[in-house]
Structure formats: structure tokens, C-alpha cells
């Protein structure tokens, strides 16, 4: 298989049959609407991105094999590269312009493929859509094919990006065709972007308030500190700690429980925030207002100090280990330090900063591709990403999640 040659129905059934059975065993999947039935390719499927299983979940309910646009770092793993090339995945470097991606997408259209895009660019952390990448609207206009929006509801609650393991519960899928060929020919890119943003919108916790589904796990709060690293009670960063269903501040002993419904309940203090989404929004505001306070330099210095493994890749080759050491923050730069080296990265010179999975911070720096792996399970790559965003905002640059 490849972009040009899609798998036969027999091969597709042999691959997706066991996957669909496994997915249905893990979750209660309900397809509420499916406009792909009878729709002939080429067409585009856009979807919110909440779960590592999203590509397989979607393709289990679409008759045609989906040719997904996939993050370029996945192709640097030798085995994954063969798998992705085999299924016709299209390589894309996140948050950068990549003309080869456009050429391959047009090739997929020419050969009658279904093209799958996650226009947020990455999995969201809290069940609420990340802003759509603006270039998605340009791609939709360029392709001029039918557009189907797939919406996954319950996927975040069944396996939040910060979490440890799957939680069995209900997942609803809808496949809604929002446009046909020719519908966007005379539309501006901004109008298309607004239309896609409206169609894409999903607030998982608002949906959950109406449905009250339960998502069962032995350790539902593990590892919330990957996302939430500032205590709302004592307002100190770096002391949050999860255990089973409890989430506690080791500095002031503030304690909440995380329920199977996906919200917080208070134990010993007020519930400042009912959901991770609300807590995260407060935390981002706290970061904006307090990251550069002179009286908190030592506090942030202690918080921004994590053991990591540093990898580097040149010319799209597999990653090679540079070394294991400690990542620290020093004003406008990150320092990687071990017994042999100190490598300094100027944050303003780092491009395309984003997170793979929950613990791999990737970025381009001086014609090389670097990866910082936060190998301790309670470390937060998300924390480091948000710090870089605050610094980058001084030069008007935003990055991915």
C-alpha cells in the first residue's frame, strides 16, 4: 500500500476487524451519525484529536482506508516509518510550512483517497478544542472536495492525554458532511476557517454535564501533575502530586479527588476549579502574571528542573541519544546539563516547539531536530511548553500542544 495504491477490501478487513473488536471491548462505541456511508472519495475527514487511538477508531467506521496526515517525528522511528509508508500516511512537520505535504495531499486526491486531518495539530489536554491550524482552511479550499467532520465525544474522558491508562466508558462518534465539492470555491480563507472552527467545536465537560457518563479506572487521577502544576490554594508551582483518585499539593496539603465523571470534589478546602479545563485556564493566567516576578525566581527555578534524555536528528534520520542530564531554565534559555556537557538552547531561536504524546518535547534548532524526553512519569513536558510560549509571546510567535 501507499498513497497511490490503497489496500484491498480483504486486507482492510483483516487489519481493521481485530482493531474494531479490541476498541469495542475497551469502550462503549456508539455511532450517532455517519455521512461517509455511500460517499465516494476523494473527500476530506477532519476530526478533533483527543486520544492516541483516534485514527484507528475513525477508520473502523469508514469503509474506505483513510490516508492520514501524520507528524514528521513519527517517521524518524524506523519501524513506524515502514508502517506509516505502508498505509499511505502523509508526512507533515508540525507548525511549519511544508510544501512536500501539499504535493502528497494532492497526489492522494488524484488517486481517489480519503484524506484524514486532525486540524488542531495535536491532542488536546483537557477535552476542549485547541485552535484550528489556519492552513487547514487553505488546504480545504485547494482540494475542493467534500468535507466530513468527525467528532469524537467521550474520547478525552476515556484516555486523557495527561492520564495513565484507559478508562472504560461511552464514546460517541458523528461523521457529518459539512460541504460538497465546489461549496468553498468563492469563499475567503477566513470564512472557511470560521466555518470549520464552528463545526469543530467540542467541549467535553459541557457534553458530560448532560450525559453524566462514568469512566472507570483504578487510578483516575494519575498523572494530573503532567497538566496541572500550580496549586490554586497556596499558588505555588511544582508541588502537585497524584495518587489513585487523589490530587494533593505537597506544599500546603490542599486535596481534591478526581471522580469517574471527570471533575474534582473537595476534601479539605474549597473546590477552586471543577474540571481540569478550568484549572488549566486559571494556571495559564497565573503563569502569564507571575513567571517573571523577581520574588519568584527561586520558586520557578525549583519547579523548572527535570531529569531528561536529549536526542538529536539530522536530515530526517532516526534520533540519536546525546545524553542524559537535567533540564533547567535560565531566563530566555533552557540549559541541558550533565557531568560531561552543558548545552544551551535560546528559546527565541527554537522553532516548531511541540509535544509528542505527553512526555516528548520536540523542536528545531540550528538545522537540527531535537527531542527532550521527560522519562519520569510525573514530569511535565506541558509545563515547559507553556513557559516557552510565554517567552515566545514577546516576539509574537505561538506554538503547538
N, C-alpha and C positions, 0 to 999 in steps of 0.2 A: 504494500500500500504506500501511497504518497499523496501529495496534493493533487496530482494529475489522476491517480488511479485509486478510487475508493474500494473498500473491501466488498466482497460478495455478500449477499444476504445470509448465506450459510456461515461464513466466517464471522459476520457481525453477530449472528445469533449465538454462535459458540463462545464469543467473547463476552457479550452483554448478558446472556442468560444467567450465568452464575453470579455476575455482579449484581443484577437486579434482585436475585433471590437473597443475596447477602444483605443488600441495602434494605429490603423489606423485612428481613429478620431483625435488623438493628433498629428500625424506626417504623412508625405507622405512616406510610406514604399515602397521601390522597391527592389525586389529580383532579382539580376542580374544573379546569377548562384546558382544552388542547387544540389550538387552532393550527397546529402543524399537520394534523391528520388531513391527508389529501392535498397538502400544499407542495407544489413541485419546486425543487431547487433550480437555480440558486436563490437563496434567501439568507438573511442575517438573523441570528438569535442573540439578543442582548440580555444579560441577566445580572441581578445583584449577586454578590460574592460573599458568602458567609462561612463556608465550610470547605475543607480540603477535598471532600467528595463531590462537590458541586458539578464538575464536568461529567463525572460518571452518572450521577443522579439524573441530570438533564438528558444525557444521551440514552438512558434506559427507557425514556418515554418519547423519544423522537425516532421515527422509522429510519431516517437517513443518518449515516455516520456524520458527526459534527467535526469540522476542521477548525480546531480552536487556535486562537492567538495565545501563545504561551510565553512566559517570561524568559528572556535570554539566559539567565543564570542556570535554568534547568538543563539547558543544552550543554553546559560545561561538565556535567556528570556523564561519564562515558556510557553507562548502561541506559540512563534516562534519555540520552541523545538518540540512541538507536530506537528506543520505544517511541519517542515523540516523532522522529522522522518516519517511522513505520506507519503511524496513524495519520500522518499528514498535518501535524501541528505546524503552526507558522511562528517563527522566532520573532520576538519583539523585545528590545531593550526598554525597560520601564522608564517613563518620564523623560525620554529623549526622542528626538526626531530620527526616524529610521526608514529610509526610502526603500530598503530591501523588503521590509514588512509590507508596504503598499504594493510592491510588484508581486509578491506572493499571494496577497489577498486577491488581486485582480486575476492572477492565474487560477485561484480557487473558483472564482466566479465563472471564468471561461470554461472550466471543466465541470460545472454544474454541482458545486459543493454547497453544503450548508456551513456557513461561517459563524463560529461562536466567539463572542466577545464579552469579557467582563469589564465594562467601561469605567468602573471605579478604579481599576488598575491593581487592586489588591483586595484581600479580605478585609471587611470592616471588623472592628474590635468590640462593638457594643450593640449590634443589631440595628443600627441606624446608618443609612446610606452615606458613604463618602461622596464628595462632589464628583460628578462625571468628568472624565478627561475630555477637554474641549475638542480635541482632534477626532474623537469618535463621531461627532456630528459631521465633520468634513468627510470622514470615511463613508458614512451612510449616504451622503449626497453624491459622492464619487461613484459608489457602487450602483445606485439606482435600482435596487432590488427590494422585494417585500421585507419588512422588518417585523420580527416577532419579539415581544418582550416576555421573557420567562421570569417569574417572580417566585422566590423560594421563601416561604413563611414557616418559621419554626426551626430553620437550619442553624441559626445562630444559637438558639437555646439548646439545641441538641448537641452542639460541639462549639462553644465559644472559642475564639482564637486564643484567648489567654488561658484556656482550661486544660485540664489533664484528662483525656479520655472522652468517650462518647456517653451521652445521656439519652436513654431510650424515651421517645415521646413522639408527638404528632408533627409531621411535616406536610404542609400544603403546597402544591405546585399549580401554577397557572401559566399557560402559554397563550398570550393574547397578541394577535396580529394588529399592529397599530398603523401600518401603512402598506400600500401596494406600490408596485413599480410605477414611477412617474409622479408620485404624490409630492415629492420634495424637489422636483426639478426647478421650480420658480421660488422656492423658499430660501431665505437667508440662512447662513450658518447659525446665527444667533437664534432664529426662530426654531430651527431644528433642535438645537441644544436645549432650548426651553421645553420643547415638546418631549424630548427624551427624558429630561430631568423629571418632568411631571409624571410620565409613565413609569419611571424607575422608582419613584418614592416608596419607601417602606420603612415604617417604624415598628420594629419587632415588639417592643414593650407596649405600644398602643394596641397592636393586634392581640397581644397576650392578655391585656386587661379585659378584652371582650371574650376570649376563649378560655382563659384560666387552665391551660394545659399543664401537666406535670412532666418534668424531665428528670428521670431518676438516675442518681449516681451515688456511690458510696462516699465520694469526696467532692461535693459540688462546688466548694469554694477554692479548690486547688486550680490554678495558681493565680489568684486575683491580683497579687502584687506585680505581676508582669504588666498589668494595665494601670492599676491604682497604687501609686507610690507616695501619696501625700495624705496624712491623717487630717480629716476635716475637723476634729475636735481640738487637738493641740497644734495643728497646722505645721507639723514637722515632716519633711520628706525623708524617706528611706527607712522607715521603721514598721511598715505594714507586713503582716505575716498571716498566711492562711493555714488552716488545719481542719480537715474534714469539712464541716459546714460552717466553720467559724472564721472570721476575718478580724484580726486584732492589731492594734498599734502597740508595739513593744515599748514605746516611749511613755505613753500616758494610760495604757491599758483600755483604751476605747475598744468596744467589742460589738460586732453585729454578727448575725447569722445570714447565710445566703440560702434561700429556700428553693425547693424544686420548681416553683413558679418563676424563679429568676429575679427576685427582688430581695431587698435587705429588710431584716427585722432587728429592732434594737434589743440590747441586753442590759447595758448599764448606763447608757447616755441617750440623748435624743437621736433619732434616725435622721441625720442631716440630708441624706440622699437615698431615695427609694430604689434606684437602679444603678448599675454600673455606668450607664449612659449619662445620668445626671451627675454622678460623682466625677466622671471624667471631664465633663464640661466645666464644673467648678475647679477642678485641678488645673485645667489649661489656663483658666483665668488667673489662678494663683501663680502659675508659672510665669505668665506674662508680667505680673505685677511685682514678683519677688525674686526672679532669677538673678538680677544684677544688683540686689541690695548689698551694700558694703557690710552690714552687720550679719549677713547670712552666708558670707563667702566660705567660712569653715563648714557650715552645715551642708551647703551644696557640694563642697569638696568631699565630704564624707559619703554623701549619697551617690555621687558620680565617681565611683571607684569600684570596678568589677573585674573579676578574672575572665579572660577571653583567650581564644585562639585566633591568630591572624593568618589569613590566607591571601594569596595574590594570584591573578591570572593575566596572561598577556595574549593578545590576538585570538581570543575565544578558545583558548586551550583550557584543559582541566585545572582546577585550583591546586596550588602547591602551598604547603604549610610554611609560613615564615617563622612562626614560633608561638610559644605560649607565654602569656605575661599578664600584666594588669593595665586596664584602660583607665586613664584619669582625664579630668577636664581642667583646662588652664585657659580661662578667658575666651579667646577666639580660636582655640585649637584643642584637639584631642592628642594625648600622648600615650603611645603603647610602650610599656617599659617591662623589661625582664633583665636577667643577670648579664646578658650579652649586649643588648641594644636598647636604644630609646629612639623610637620613630615618631615624628611629629606630623600631624595632619592638620593643615589650616582648614577650618570649616568653610571659609569663603571660597576655597579652591576645590572643594569636593562637590561633585555633580551627581545627579541621579540617585540621591540617597533614598533607600527604601528598605523594607524588612521582608525577608523571605521566611515563610512560616511564622514563628513567633520569636525566634532567637537568633536570626542571622541578619546582621546589618550590612548591606551592600552599598558600595559607592565607587564612582570613577574618580581617579586621582592621578594626574600627570601621565595620561595614556596607559594606565594600568587599572585593572578591576580588582578591588579589594573586598574582602569579606571578614567581618568580625563575628565570631561565633561565641555567643554567651552560653557556655555549656552547663553552668549551674542552673538548675530548674527554676530557682526563684529570682534569677537575674532578669532585668527588664531592658530588652533592646528598644522597646517602645519609649521608655524614659529618655534614652539617648537621642532617639529620633526627634522627640519633641523639643529637646534642648537645641539641637541643630536647627530646627525650624525657627525658634525664637531668634537665634543669631542670624540666620539667613534672611529673616524679615527686614533686617537693617538694610539689605540690598535688594529687597523686593522679589525674592525667589522663594517658591514653595516646592515641596517635595511630597513623596508618597508615604503610604502607610504600611 
